[in-house]
Amino acid sequence: MADLLTFANLSDLVVLIFLQAVLGFDNLLYISIESQRAPKENQRSVRFWGIIIAVVLRIVLLFVMVQLLDMLKTPFYVFDMPGIITGGVNFSTAVFLLGGVFIMYTAVREISHMLSVDMLEHSMGNTSRKSAFQVVLMIVMMNLIFSFDSILSAIAITKVFVILAIAILASGVAMLALADTVTEFLKRNRMYEVLGLFILLIVGVVLLGEAGPAAAHAMHDDGLQIMLFDHPLLPMSKSTFYFSVVVLVLVEIVQTGYQRKLAVEREHASH
């Protein structure tokens, strides 16, 4: 126990909790949006059990990755088609690719549903399109996909399992505390749900970019960098991602304020 209470471990814990909080924002956003697909009376319990089960599975995933880190980073397939596609594919590459495609598909599907007449009728009738079990399953699965990036980042900081587990538990407690608040905010401000889906779309693009250098970084071999038509598949920088999110939020806030101003002006003009 005394070996854990060192300045290095405590400082790593502080950094990891901050990292989990920042990287967990998109996860929390997805949970808040997806939980609204469940029956109204089950939505709160869906968020609670979805987060609890996901955090437990995330710790299990963390333990497995710490134990099998060397095995997971070895490419299981190497593309060798010069001029078309080259580079290695390891476990993390596959997760980033599949996760990115799935998140983008989910965001586009939900946006298209919002634009359809059928979705409007469902919303007005307050009916559910998914069972509580289906929504919990989706939350758990997507939580694991979202958490893969944060777990890899966390392992880069420290390989002390107890410190990593505490950071994950802390992020789980934070999600439990904020999930209801975020969901209620989205219900009262439906326009921000659309904003959230576009942010998820950007997250999918970020994950696709992360797949490019995953095998190369793990094996310290630039030859394993994925190249498409002789162009490297590069990740979007975190600063660019957060800048894009801030711009989207600011545009939504300004546009909402401007629409309210126009509504007030029309009301005064009508009198």
Steps between C-alpha positions, in 0.01 A plus 500: 500500500782737586649437156183643343499819710790661321513848353540356148192278535290778653597747227425234237159448661418872482601512132303183423181625668524822299568301181204269562274799565601674175487187283174391666301801377408343166414176680264681739344682207429171323350347817270799547377488140467122473315463833214707358425212259387285797150512654464822699447323833822299453734770373662586834561134594631437147762773546590372848543133410655579163773705668552251787534197271719695257738616776536144632571369151743787441701394806498140371616627159771704670625194693509289182684772306759549775566126502501458120644834394786356296271250329239764412747732332636241254344539152292197397484614138716725282361654180753500214329658200730790398311798363171378650539399865799406716557468874436276798178419681509406868227471762481872573491583127199272454319648802558858383383419146189306601418745780542804276282358223231390748490837679476688169223264384310552828527880480391515134213257565366702795533829309307352206232375739463851642440634149236239417126535555485160671745615769293813559187292550684269741630797699155660519345172607778447756543137394817295526693352212722276716457282805684584823720189455600605147592851616708368795679264259576786262626724783730225630636417154561862404652574842760230436575644154532853639709379793757321284668828406504622860633165627785504249579859603485404866735204457747736334508699826527210747463123506407483872164322481364636831563862395340437160197329659445788747505751213241295308278471808525877554392564139210257549383686811521830308291358215239372746484843662468692172301263276154609621595870484631475143196298390254748650686788335474328161128438553438868576723614215441256213715702261807401706422133438568564130821678601598199710447265207726712278765492775469119502550507123828686552597247770455224243736682263752538785490124570553419132806723500634331814494165316766615254808516724379253768709203389798720405511668842461170684787332314712817451511418128406778255457237231181382670330841465181451295528674161202553269601578139846600626352743757533422873182457703570761769307565823328832567683685776316533831531880482330499158224274633428717804520817289241353262272410791533849652419662164191280456377585850562874453319499164201327663494745791525807273238363261260420787544850644446659159183296441362613837582862414317468166200343677482795743528750213218326309284501812552875549435565131170308512380723790 
